[in-house]
Amino acid sequence: MSEAVRKRGEPAGNLSTGLLKLIALVFMFIDHSGKVIFGNCQEMRILGRIAFPIYVWCMIVGFYRTRNVTRYILRVLLVGFISQPLYYFALDSQTDLAVLFRQAFAPLAGGFSLQGLWEVLFTVFLNRPNIFLTLALGLIALCAIQEKDWLRRVFAPGVIVLTAAMLNLLHNGTLARIGQAVSAPFASGFTLAAVPEVLYIVFLKSPNYFLHIFLAAGLLWKTTGKGRRAGQVWGAAAAMFLAPVMSADYGWEAVLLFITLWAVRDSRPAIASVITLYFLFWAARYQVTPSLFGVKIDLSSLPSSLSAPLNRIMRMEGYALLALPLILVRIPWKFRLPRWLSYGIYPFHLVILIVLKLLVFGIKIS
């Protein structure tokens, strides 16, 4: 489709998200297999870098196409929630699943308690969340900058309150210690009398009052509708705050990638530029790959005009730029996945990984 006839605001890249999701899943499966089955194989991990930018682009296209943003975000969150226990057992470096299971449920070994239950839930669900949390936070940020009415009146205030609570709680220590503190009032069972004590721990214990006033002002501004432009900032900022607090993959920068990519979605050169800049930024945290598929890499023998850019690209996250042709080049034929399959393939690949773990490493019952 030419630029002249494309709808206003329509993403300029590849719109065949069904095919892109399958391709991304293949690369993700290679990445995950390389990590847990093949001893953190570097080449397989490198190929896996291609998956994340493709998933982000699919979310951008999906956000543009969806008729109901609320349901779209809830579907992403639901898939992430269902997949999380599978993700925990499939991707942990511990190869003995029996040992991993005992470690996860050790806090309940002496009997059921709310504090023990929190520790189990923290270990399985919050300690290392899967990629769908990052995707959901990115979509929430897009909702904020689009200023959907339901977001302004209901969701964004909720996100802002949650952000205030989370940041306040961080004054009391790690999330694991916070969970213990919050569940302690219910140690002997749930009672309404304990609810005020929990609210005190969440919102008022060791508070940063300036932060509370700041967030309260944003909440009031956004809820009353008197700060449309400011409201767009508040919702997006809340999503970016939550990303590192909740240990989302790629952190707040990934949420900002969503926002930036959405802003330039109708220009292929701009899409390529944004993705390149972000992944070169992430790549800078890694060393240059010393070898690839058994071939030693020596950039010093190349002219500086080649060695300088390759030095920036040939790092772990830099290989994500291999996804650019898949994102930018449109496919002339349509390929659609059934919705159930589109969302179901992610948890299904985790089940396959768990089965492979069992076949390769076995399980010891002791």
Sine and cosine of phi, psi and omega as CSV:
sin_phi,cos_phi,sin_psi,cos_psi,sin_omega,cos_omega
0.00,0.00,0.75,-0.66,-0.05,-1.00
-0.97,0.23,0.33,-0.95,0.01,-1.00
-0.88,0.47,-0.49,0.87,-0.10,-1.00
-0.94,0.35,-0.57,0.82,-0.08,-1.00
-0.98,-0.20,-0.06,1.00,0.01,-1.00
-0.93,0.36,0.63,-0.77,0.01,-1.00
-0.88,0.47,0.50,-0.87,0.01,-1.00
-0.89,0.46,0.78,-0.62,0.00,-1.00
0.99,0.12,-0.09,1.00,-0.02,-1.00
-0.93,0.37,0.69,-0.72,0.03,-1.00
-0.83,0.55,0.65,-0.76,-0.11,-0.99
-1.00,0.06,-0.26,0.96,-0.08,-1.00
-1.00,0.05,-0.41,-0.91,-0.03,-1.00
-0.94,0.34,0.83,-0.55,-0.03,-1.00
-0.98,-0.18,0.00,1.00,0.00,-1.00
-0.99,0.14,0.95,0.30,-0.12,-0.99
-0.93,0.36,-0.44,0.90,0.04,-1.00
-0.88,0.48,-0.74,0.67,0.03,-1.00
-0.92,0.39,-0.65,0.76,0.00,-1.00
-0.88,0.47,-0.63,0.78,0.01,-1.00
-0.91,0.43,-0.63,0.78,0.05,-1.00
-0.91,0.42,-0.69,0.72,0.03,-1.00
-0.89,0.46,-0.71,0.70,0.01,-1.00
-0.88,0.48,-0.63,0.77,0.00,-1.00
-0.91,0.41,-0.62,0.79,0.04,-1.00
-0.87,0.50,-0.74,0.68,0.00,-1.00
-0.92,0.39,-0.58,0.81,0.04,-1.00
-0.92,0.39,-0.63,0.78,0.02,-1.00
-0.91,0.42,-0.64,0.77,0.07,-1.00
-0.88,0.48,-0.69,0.72,0.00,-1.00
-0.88,0.48,-0.77,0.63,-0.05,-1.00
-0.92,0.40,-0.61,0.79,0.06,-1.00
-0.90,0.43,-0.66,0.75,0.04,-1.00
-0.88,0.48,-0.54,0.84,-0.03,-1.00
-0.97,0.24,-0.76,0.65,-0.18,-0.98
-0.98,-0.20,-0.40,0.92,-0.05,-1.00
-0.98,-0.19,-0.63,0.78,-0.12,-0.99
-0.94,-0.34,0.52,0.86,0.15,-0.99
0.88,0.48,0.71,0.70,0.03,-1.00
0.87,0.50,0.73,0.68,-0.02,-1.00
-0.87,0.50,0.86,-0.51,-0.10,-0.99
-0.87,0.50,-0.71,0.70,-0.06,-1.00
-0.90,0.44,-0.63,0.78,0.01,-1.00
-0.94,0.34,-0.61,0.79,0.05,-1.00
-0.91,0.42,-0.60,0.80,0.02,-1.00
-0.90,0.45,-0.72,0.69,0.03,-1.00
-0.88,0.48,-0.55,0.84,0.00,-1.00
-0.92,0.39,-0.34,0.94,0.01,-1.00
-0.89,0.45,-0.35,0.94,-0.04,-1.00
-0.92,0.39,-0.42,0.91,-0.15,-0.99
-0.92,0.39,-0.72,0.69,-0.16,-0.99
-0.88,0.47,-0.76,0.65,0.02,-1.00
-0.87,0.49,-0.52,0.85,0.04,-1.00
-0.92,0.39,-0.69,0.72,0.03,-1.00
-0.88,0.48,-0.67,0.75,0.02,-1.00
-0.88,0.48,-0.71,0.70,0.01,-1.00
-0.89,0.46,-0.63,0.77,0.05,-1.00
-0.88,0.48,-0.60,0.80,0.04,-1.00
-0.92,0.39,-0.61,0.80,0.04,-1.00
-0.89,0.46,-0.73,0.68,0.01,-1.00
-0.91,0.41,-0.67,0.74,0.01,-1.00
-0.89,0.45,-0.64,0.77,0.03,-1.00
-0.90,0.43,-0.61,0.79,0.04,-1.00
-0.92,0.40,-0.61,0.79,-0.12,-0.99
-1.00,0.07,-0.49,0.87,-0.18,-0.98
-0.88,0.47,0.57,-0.82,0.06,-1.00
-1.00,-0.07,-0.28,0.96,-0.02,-1.00
-0.67,-0.75,0.99,-0.12,-0.06,-1.00
-0.89,0.45,-0.61,0.79,-0.02,-1.00
-0.86,0.52,-0.77,0.64,-0.01,-1.00
-0.90,0.43,-0.59,0.81,0.00,-1.00
-0.88,0.48,-0.75,0.66,0.01,-1.00
-0.91,0.41,-0.66,0.75,0.00,-1.00
-0.90,0.44,-0.60,0.80,0.06,-1.00
-0.89,0.45,-0.69,0.72,0.01,-1.00
-0.88,0.47,-0.70,0.71,0.02,-1.00
-0.90,0.43,-0.64,0.77,-0.01,-1.00
-0.91,0.42,-0.70,0.72,0.03,-1.00
-0.89,0.46,-0.67,0.74,0.03,-1.00
-0.88,0.47,-0.65,0.76,0.00,-1.00
-0.92,0.40,-0.71,0.70,0.00,-1.00
-0.90,0.43,-0.61,0.80,-0.07,-1.00
-0.97,0.23,-0.36,0.93,-0.18,-0.98
-0.87,0.50,-0.73,0.68,0.04,-1.00
-0.87,0.49,-0.62,0.78,0.04,-1.00
-0.90,0.44,-0.66,0.75,0.01,-1.00
-0.88,0.47,-0.68,0.74,-0.02,-1.00
-0.87,0.49,-0.74,0.68,-0.05,-1.00
-0.98,0.21,-0.49,0.87,-0.03,-1.00
-0.98,0.20,-0.64,0.77,-0.18,-0.98
-0.98,-0.18,-0.13,0.99,0.02,-1.00
-0.92,0.38,0.58,-0.81,-0.04,-1.00
-0.93,0.37,-0.31,0.95,0.07,-1.00
-0.94,0.35,0.88,-0.48,-0.09,-1.00
-1.00,0.09,-0.36,0.93,0.02,-1.00
-1.00,0.05,0.96,-0.29,-0.08,-1.00
-0.91,0.41,-0.50,0.87,0.03,-1.00
-0.90,0.43,-0.69,0.73,0.04,-1.00
-0.90,0.44,-0.68,0.73,-0.01,-1.00
-0.89,0.46,-0.65,0.76,0.01,-1.00
-0.90,0.43,-0.70,0.71,0.00,-1.00
-0.90,0.43,-0.62,0.79,0.03,-1.00
-0.90,0.44,-0.67,0.74,-0.05,-1.00
-0.91,0.42,-0.65,0.76,-0.11,-0.99
-0.97,-0.22,0.22,0.98,0.03,-1.00
-0.84,0.54,-0.62,0.79,0.00,-1.00
-0.88,0.47,-0.31,0.95,0.01,-1.00
-0.97,-0.23,0.10,1.00,-0.06,-1.00
-0.89,0.45,-0.56,0.83,-0.02,-1.00
-1.00,0.03,0.09,1.00,-0.04,-1.00
0.79,-0.61,0.32,-0.95,-0.07,-1.00
-0.97,0.24,0.70,-0.72,0.13,-0.99
-0.47,-0.88,0.45,-0.89,0.00,-1.00
-0.90,0.43,-0.59,0.80,0.02,-1.00
-0.91,0.41,-0.67,0.74,0.05,-1.00
-0.90,0.43,-0.62,0.78,0.03,-1.00
-0.89,0.45,-0.66,0.75,0.04,-1.00
-0.87,0.50,-0.69,0.73,-0.03,-1.00
-0.89,0.46,-0.61,0.79,0.05,-1.00
-0.91,0.41,-0.73,0.68,-0.01,-1.00
-0.89,0.45,-0.62,0.79,0.03,-1.00
-0.90,0.44,-0.71,0.70,-0.03,-1.00
-0.88,0.48,-0.70,0.71,-0.10,-0.99
-0.99,0.13,-0.67,0.75,-0.18,-0.98
-0.98,-0.22,-0.53,0.85,-0.18,-0.98
-0.94,-0.35,-0.38,0.92,-0.09,-1.00
-0.92,0.39,-0.61,0.79,0.00,-1.00
-0.51,-0.86,0.99,0.17,-0.07,-1.00
-0.94,0.35,0.41,-0.91,0.00,-1.00
-0.99,0.17,0.04,-1.00,-0.15,-0.99
-0.91,0.42,-0.35,0.94,-0.05,-1.00
-0.92,0.38,-0.40,0.92,0.10,-0.99
-0.91,0.41,-0.69,0.72,0.05,-1.00
-0.87,0.49,-0.69,0.72,-0.01,-1.00
-0.90,0.44,-0.64,0.76,0.00,-1.00
-0.92,0.40,-0.68,0.73,0.03,-1.00
-0.90,0.43,-0.59,0.81,0.07,-1.00
-0.89,0.46,-0.67,0.74,0.03,-1.00
-0.92,0.39,-0.61,0.79,0.04,-1.00
-0.88,0.47,-0.66,0.75,0.04,-1.00
-0.89,0.46,-0.63,0.77,0.04,-1.00
-0.91,0.42,-0.62,0.78,0.07,-1.00
-0.86,0.51,-0.65,0.76,-0.03,-1.00
-0.90,0.44,-0.74,0.67,-0.05,-1.00
-0.95,0.31,-0.34,0.94,0.09,-1.00
-0.99,0.14,-0.25,0.97,0.04,-1.00
0.83,0.55,0.82,0.57,0.11,-0.99
-0.92,0.39,0.62,-0.78,-0.09,-1.00
-0.88,0.47,-0.68,0.74,-0.01,-1.00
-0.89,0.45,-0.55,0.84,0.01,-1.00
-0.92,0.38,-0.69,0.73,-0.05,-1.00
-0.89,0.45,-0.63,0.77,-0.13,-0.99
-1.00,0.00,-0.44,0.90,-0.11,-0.99
-0.82,-0.57,-0.86,0.52,-0.23,-0.97
-0.97,0.25,-0.77,0.64,-0.05,-1.00
-0.86,0.51,-0.68,0.73,0.10,-1.00
-0.84,0.54,-0.62,0.78,0.04,-1.00
-0.90,0.44,-0.66,0.75,0.03,-1.00
-0.90,0.44,-0.65,0.76,-0.01,-1.00
-0.91,0.41,-0.68,0.74,0.04,-1.00
-0.89,0.46,-0.70,0.71,0.01,-1.00
-0.88,0.47,-0.65,0.76,0.03,-1.00
-0.89,0.46,-0.70,0.72,0.02,-1.00
-0.86,0.51,-0.69,0.72,-0.01,-1.00
-0.90,0.43,-0.70,0.71,-0.04,-1.00
-0.90,0.43,-0.71,0.71,-0.01,-1.00
-0.92,0.40,-0.60,0.80,0.05,-1.00
-0.91,0.42,-0.68,0.73,-0.02,-1.00
-0.91,0.42,-0.48,0.88,-0.02,-1.00
-0.90,0.44,-0.31,0.95,0.08,-1.00
-0.92,0.38,-0.36,0.93,-0.07,-1.00
-1.00,-0.09,0.04,1.00,0.05,-1.00
0.83,-0.56,-0.36,-0.93,-0.05,-1.00
-0.96,0.29,0.24,-0.97,0.01,-1.00
-0.88,0.47,-0.57,0.82,0.01,-1.00
-0.90,0.44,-0.71,0.71,0.02,-1.00
-0.92,0.38,-0.59,0.81,0.05,-1.00
-0.88,0.48,-0.70,0.71,0.00,-1.00
-0.87,0.50,-0.64,0.77,0.04,-1.00
-0.90,0.44,-0.67,0.74,-0.02,-1.00
-0.91,0.41,-0.66,0.75,-0.04,-1.00
-0.94,0.34,-0.59,0.81,-0.04,-1.00
-0.99,0.12,-0.25,0.97,-0.05,-1.00
-0.84,0.54,-0.67,0.74,0.01,-1.00
-0.87,0.49,-0.34,0.94,0.00,-1.00
-0.98,-0.21,0.31,0.95,-0.10,-0.99
-0.85,0.53,-0.59,0.81,-0.03,-1.00
-0.98,-0.18,0.28,0.96,0.02,-1.00
0.85,-0.53,0.34,-0.94,-0.04,-1.00
-0.98,0.22,0.79,-0.62,0.09,-1.00
-0.64,-0.77,0.55,-0.84,0.03,-1.00
-0.90,0.43,-0.48,0.87,-0.01,-1.00
-0.90,0.44,-0.43,0.90,-0.02,-1.00
-0.99,0.12,-0.26,0.97,-0.06,-1.00
-0.87,0.49,-0.74,0.68,0.03,-1.00
-0.84,0.54,-0.61,0.80,0.01,-1.00
-0.90,0.43,-0.63,0.78,0.03,-1.00
-0.91,0.41,-0.69,0.72,0.03,-1.00
-0.88,0.47,-0.60,0.80,0.05,-1.00
-0.89,0.46,-0.71,0.70,0.00,-1.00
-0.88,0.47,-0.67,0.75,-0.09,-1.00
-0.94,0.33,-0.70,0.72,-0.18,-0.98
-0.95,-0.32,-0.42,0.91,-0.20,-0.98
-0.87,-0.50,-0.34,0.94,-0.04,-1.00
-0.96,0.28,0.79,-0.61,-0.04,-1.00
0.77,0.64,0.79,0.61,-0.09,-1.00
-0.99,0.17,0.43,-0.90,0.21,-0.98
-0.99,-0.13,0.99,-0.13,-0.16,-0.99
-0.89,0.45,-0.59,0.81,0.04,-1.00
-0.87,0.49,-0.67,0.74,0.02,-1.00
-0.88,0.47,-0.68,0.74,-0.01,-1.00
-0.90,0.44,-0.69,0.73,0.02,-1.00
-0.89,0.45,-0.66,0.75,0.00,-1.00
-0.87,0.50,-0.75,0.66,-0.02,-1.00
-0.95,0.32,-0.58,0.81,0.03,-1.00
-0.90,0.44,-0.64,0.77,0.05,-1.00
-0.89,0.46,-0.66,0.75,0.03,-1.00
-0.91,0.41,-0.63,0.78,0.03,-1.00
-0.88,0.47,-0.73,0.68,0.01,-1.00
-0.90,0.44,-0.70,0.71,-0.02,-1.00
-0.87,0.50,-0.69,0.72,-0.08,-1.00
-0.96,0.27,-0.67,0.74,-0.06,-1.00
-0.91,0.40,-0.62,0.79,-0.03,-1.00
-0.98,0.20,-0.21,0.98,0.02,-1.00
0.98,0.21,0.20,0.98,-0.03,-1.00
-1.00,0.04,-0.06,1.00,-0.02,-1.00
-0.73,-0.68,0.91,0.41,-0.06,-1.00
-0.81,0.58,-0.79,0.61,-0.03,-1.00
-0.92,0.39,-0.68,0.74,0.03,-1.00
-0.90,0.44,-0.59,0.80,0.01,-1.00
-0.88,0.48,-0.59,0.81,0.03,-1.00
-0.89,0.45,-0.60,0.80,0.02,-1.00
-0.94,0.34,-0.68,0.73,-0.07,-1.00
-0.87,0.49,-0.75,0.66,-0.05,-1.00
-0.89,0.45,-0.70,0.71,0.01,-1.00
-0.91,0.41,-0.66,0.75,0.01,-1.00
-0.90,0.44,-0.63,0.78,0.03,-1.00
-0.88,0.47,-0.67,0.74,0.02,-1.00
-0.90,0.44,-0.63,0.77,0.01,-1.00
-0.94,0.35,-0.57,0.82,0.06,-1.00
-0.90,0.43,-0.67,0.74,-0.08,-1.00
-0.94,0.35,-0.49,0.87,-0.08,-1.00
-0.84,0.54,-0.81,0.58,0.02,-1.00
-0.95,0.31,-0.54,0.84,0.00,-1.00
-0.89,0.46,-0.61,0.79,-0.03,-1.00
-1.00,-0.08,0.19,0.98,0.06,-1.00
0.86,0.52,0.61,0.79,0.03,-1.00
-0.94,0.35,0.60,-0.80,0.03,-1.00
-0.83,0.55,0.68,-0.74,0.04,-1.00
0.93,0.36,-0.02,1.00,0.16,-0.99
0.89,0.45,-0.39,-0.92,-0.06,-1.00
-0.92,0.39,-0.40,0.92,0.00,-1.00
-0.90,0.44,-0.55,0.84,0.02,-1.00
-0.91,0.41,-0.63,0.78,0.05,-1.00
-0.90,0.44,-0.66,0.76,0.04,-1.00
-0.91,0.41,-0.55,0.83,0.08,-1.00
-0.87,0.49,-0.68,0.73,0.06,-1.00
-0.83,0.55,-0.76,0.65,-0.07,-1.00
-0.89,0.45,-0.72,0.69,-0.04,-1.00
-0.92,0.40,-0.68,0.73,-0.02,-1.00
-0.92,0.40,-0.58,0.81,0.06,-1.00
-0.90,0.43,-0.63,0.78,-0.04,-1.00
-0.91,0.41,-0.49,0.87,-0.07,-1.00
-0.92,-0.38,0.31,0.95,-0.15,-0.99
-0.86,0.51,-0.38,0.93,-0.09,-1.00
-0.99,-0.12,0.28,0.96,0.01,-1.00
-0.69,-0.72,0.91,-0.42,0.00,-1.00
-0.87,0.50,-0.73,0.69,0.03,-1.00
-0.86,0.52,-0.64,0.77,0.01,-1.00
-0.93,0.36,-0.63,0.78,0.06,-1.00
-0.86,0.51,-0.73,0.68,0.00,-1.00
-0.88,0.47,-0.65,0.76,-0.02,-1.00
-0.91,0.42,-0.71,0.70,-0.03,-1.00
-0.89,0.45,-0.76,0.65,-0.02,-1.00
-0.88,0.47,-0.66,0.75,0.01,-1.00
-0.88,0.47,-0.73,0.69,-0.03,-1.00
-0.89,0.46,-0.71,0.71,-0.04,-1.00
-0.90,0.43,-0.71,0.70,-0.08,-1.00
-0.98,0.21,-0.42,0.91,0.17,-0.99
-0.93,0.36,-0.57,0.82,0.07,-1.00
-0.88,0.47,-0.74,0.68,0.03,-1.00
-0.92,0.38,-0.59,0.81,-0.03,-1.00
-0.90,0.43,-0.48,0.88,-0.04,-1.00
-0.88,0.47,-0.29,0.96,0.01,-1.00
-0.98,0.18,-0.16,0.99,-0.07,-1.00
-0.92,-0.38,0.28,-0.96,0.09,-1.00
-1.00,0.09,0.37,-0.93,0.08,-1.00
-0.89,0.45,0.67,-0.74,0.00,-1.00
-0.89,0.46,0.86,-0.50,-0.07,-1.00
-0.95,0.32,-0.50,0.87,0.02,-1.00
-0.46,-0.89,0.35,-0.94,-0.05,-1.00
-0.58,-0.81,0.87,-0.49,-0.03,-1.00
0.80,0.60,0.66,0.75,0.06,-1.00
0.99,0.12,-0.06,1.00,-0.02,-1.00
-0.98,-0.20,0.83,-0.55,0.01,-1.00
-0.94,0.35,0.68,-0.74,-0.02,-1.00
-0.98,-0.21,0.87,-0.49,0.02,-1.00
-0.79,-0.61,1.00,-0.07,-0.06,-1.00
-0.97,0.24,-0.30,0.96,-0.05,-1.00
-0.92,0.39,-0.35,0.94,0.00,-1.00
-0.99,0.15,-0.13,0.99,-0.03,-1.00
-1.00,-0.07,0.37,-0.93,0.12,-0.99
-0.87,0.49,0.50,-0.86,-0.06,-1.00
-0.87,0.50,-0.49,0.87,0.01,-1.00
-0.90,0.43,-0.39,0.92,0.06,-1.00
-0.98,-0.17,-0.67,0.75,-0.09,-1.00
-0.91,0.41,-0.58,0.82,-0.03,-1.00
-0.89,0.45,-0.81,0.59,0.03,-1.00
-0.92,0.39,-0.61,0.79,0.00,-1.00
-0.91,0.42,-0.52,0.85,0.05,-1.00
-0.88,0.47,-0.52,0.85,0.02,-1.00
-0.99,0.14,-0.51,0.86,-0.13,-0.99
-1.00,0.04,-0.64,0.77,-0.15,-0.99
-0.99,0.16,0.85,0.53,0.09,-1.00
-0.76,-0.64,0.24,-0.97,-0.18,-0.98
-0.76,0.65,-0.83,0.56,-0.04,-1.00
-0.98,0.22,-0.30,0.95,0.02,-1.00
-0.90,0.44,-0.47,0.88,-0.01,-1.00
-0.94,0.35,-0.17,0.99,0.09,-1.00
-0.88,0.47,-0.37,0.93,0.00,-1.00
-0.92,0.40,-0.23,0.97,0.10,-1.00
-0.91,0.42,-0.26,0.97,0.03,-1.00
-0.98,0.20,-0.25,0.97,-0.10,-0.99
-0.83,0.56,-0.73,0.68,0.02,-1.00
-0.86,0.51,-0.61,0.80,0.01,-1.00
-0.92,0.40,-0.55,0.84,-0.01,-1.00
-0.99,0.17,-0.61,0.79,-0.17,-0.99
-1.00,0.03,-0.53,0.85,-0.10,-0.99
-1.00,0.03,0.85,-0.52,0.01,-1.00
-0.97,0.22,0.62,-0.78,0.06,-1.00
-0.99,-0.13,0.78,-0.63,-0.11,-0.99
-0.94,0.34,-0.26,0.97,-0.02,-1.00
-0.92,-0.40,0.50,-0.87,-0.07,-1.00
-1.00,0.05,0.63,-0.78,0.05,-1.00
-0.68,-0.73,0.93,-0.36,-0.05,-1.00
-0.88,-0.47,0.69,-0.72,0.11,-0.99
-0.99,-0.11,0.59,-0.81,0.16,-0.99
-0.84,0.54,0.56,-0.83,-0.08,-1.00
-0.84,0.54,-0.66,0.75,-0.04,-1.00
-0.90,0.44,-0.58,0.81,0.01,-1.00
-0.97,0.24,-0.59,0.80,0.00,-1.00
-0.85,0.53,-0.63,0.77,0.00,-1.00
-1.00,-0.04,-0.46,0.89,-0.11,-0.99
-0.98,0.20,-0.35,0.94,-0.06,-1.00
-0.92,0.38,-0.44,0.90,0.00,-1.00
-0.93,0.37,-0.82,0.57,0.05,-1.00
-0.90,0.44,-0.49,0.87,0.00,-1.00
-0.91,0.43,-0.63,0.78,0.00,-1.00
-0.93,0.37,-0.46,0.89,0.07,-1.00
-0.95,0.32,-0.60,0.80,0.07,-1.00
-0.88,0.47,-0.68,0.74,0.02,-1.00
-0.88,0.47,-0.65,0.76,0.02,-1.00
-0.89,0.45,-0.65,0.76,0.03,-1.00
-0.90,0.44,-0.68,0.74,0.04,-1.00
-0.88,0.47,-0.68,0.73,0.03,-1.00
-0.89,0.45,-0.62,0.79,0.06,-1.00
-0.86,0.51,-0.69,0.73,0.00,-1.00
-0.91,0.41,-0.67,0.75,-0.03,-1.00
-0.93,0.37,-0.64,0.77,-0.08,-1.00
-0.99,0.15,-0.70,0.71,-0.12,-0.99
-0.97,-0.26,-0.28,0.96,-0.02,-1.00
0.96,0.28,-0.10,-0.99,0.02,-1.00
-0.61,-0.79,0.67,-0.74,-0.04,-1.00
-0.92,-0.40,0.88,-0.48,0.04,-1.00
-0.99,-0.11,0.90,-0.44,-0.01,-1.00
-0.64,-0.77,0.00,0.00,0.00,0.00
